[in-house]
């Protein structure tokens, strides 16, 4: 009888690896005062895509007997990113509440400066800043980071799984026990 693989259990380590990479990248940006530099932040996208590729390939080869459907691959990737989302939410809270509580003020100042450069009327800037200040709390930031991580993980998994899927002929290819 074939043993059923628990996708949540076997991908916990993979989720931890992805989360640690995200935290390490974020800390590098923080230490070089590049936290709010979007251009530099985009460098992490190909890093995470590459890492996800190797983690899904490892899952396919080590736990799925070298064969995985597109749906199984997407599912495994999403499971990894659920773990990433939880870990990154905790990290986000710690970063914004404990490590540097002044990040919210820096972020608000940069947003206001960007609106001034665009020529936004002062009344609109004031209204926008008042609303933004309400949601720039560590708990709220952590909560929304969960959704951002999961949505990003779904998109990444959909993309990477195209290259990971490997289906065989069920009549010829029987998994080794």
N, C-alpha and C positions, 0 to 999 in steps of 0.2 A: 504494500500500500504506500502510495506517495505521501510524503510529509508536506503539510500545508505551511507556507511561509507567512509569518505575521509581519506585514509590511511596516507596521508602526514600530515594532521591536527592532527589526534589523536596520531600519533607517534612522534610528535615534543617533547613532554615531555619525552618520553622514550629515544629519541636521546640525549636530554640534560642530562639525568641521566647517560647514558653510557659515554658521553664526560666528565662530571664532575668526574666520577670515574677514567677515563684515566688521566685527569689533576692532580687529587689528588695523584695517584700512581706515576706519573712522578715527581711531586714536592717532594714527600717523597724520591725518588731515588736521586733527585738533592740535597736536603738538607743533605743527608748522603753521598754525593759524590760517588754515585753508578750509575750515569747516563749512563756510558758506560759499565757497567757490564751486559752482555747478560744473564748470568745464572740467576741473580736476576730478570732481566726483564721478563723472561719467566714465572714468578709467576703470572703475570697479565693475562696470557691466560686463565687459569681455572676460574679466577675471572670474566673475561668478558663473558666467556661461561655461567657460572652460572647466572650472571646478565641478559644476553640475554634470557636465558631460562625463567626466572621469568617474564621479560617484555613481551615476546611473549605470554606466558601463560595468563598473565593479559589482553593483547590485545584480545586474542581468547575468553576469558571468559566474558570480559566486553563489547566488541564491536562487536564480531562476533557470539554472542548467543551460545557460547560454542562449536562451530564447525568451523574448518578452514582446508583448503586443504594444502597440502605441498607447492604448488606454492604461495598461499596467505601468508603463514607463511614466506617463503623465501623472498617474496616481501616486507613484513612489516619489516623484519630484515634488508634488504638492505636499505630501506628508513631510518631506524634509523641510520644506518652507514653513510648515505649521510650527515645527520646532524652532526654526530660525525666528519666526515672528514673535514667539513667546520670549525667547532669549534676548532678542533685540529690543523688545518693549522694556524688559527689566534694565538692560544696558542704557536705553534712552532715558529712562527715569533717573537712573543713578547719575548719568552725565549731566542732565539739565537741573537736577535737584541738589546733588551732593558735590560733584567734581567742579562744575562751573555754573552756579546759579545765575550768573550774569549773561549767559548765552541768549536768553530771551530778550534782554535789552539790546544786545548787539544785533540780533536778528531784526528787531523792530526798527532800529536806527538805519540798518541797511535797506529795509523795505521802504521806509519813509524817504530816504535819499533817492532811491530808484524812482519813486513817484514824483518827486520834485524835478528830477532830470527829465521826465516825460512831459512835464508841464501840467500835471494834474492840479486842479483847483484846490486851494487850501481846505475848504470845507469838506471836500471828498477825502482828502488825506486824513483829516482829523477823524472823520467817521470810520474810515478804514483802520486807522491805528487803534481806535477805541475797541473795535470789534476784535482785531487781531490780538490785542493785549489780553483779552479775556480767554482766548484759546491757547495762548502761549504758556500754559502751565505744564509742569513736568508730567503730571498724571494724564492730562489730555493728550499731550504729545506722544506719550507711551501708548495710549489707547489707539490713536490713529496710526501709529507705526505698525501695529499688528495688521491692520487692513492693507497698508502699503506693502508690507512684506509678503502677505499672502497673494495679493493681486500680482505683484511682480513675480512671485514664485510660479503662479499659474502660467503667466505669459512665458517665462523662461522655460518651464517644463514643456509647454506646448511646442516651443521651438526646438529645444534640444532633443526631445523624444523622437522627432523626425529622423534623427541620425542614430538613435539608439535601438529602435525597434528591430527585432530580428525574429521572424517567424519561420518555423520549419514546417515540413510536411508531417502531420501527426501520425500518418501511417508508416513513415520511414524513420523519422527522428523520435526515438523514445528517450526520455530523460534517464540518465544513469542514477541508480539508487545508491 
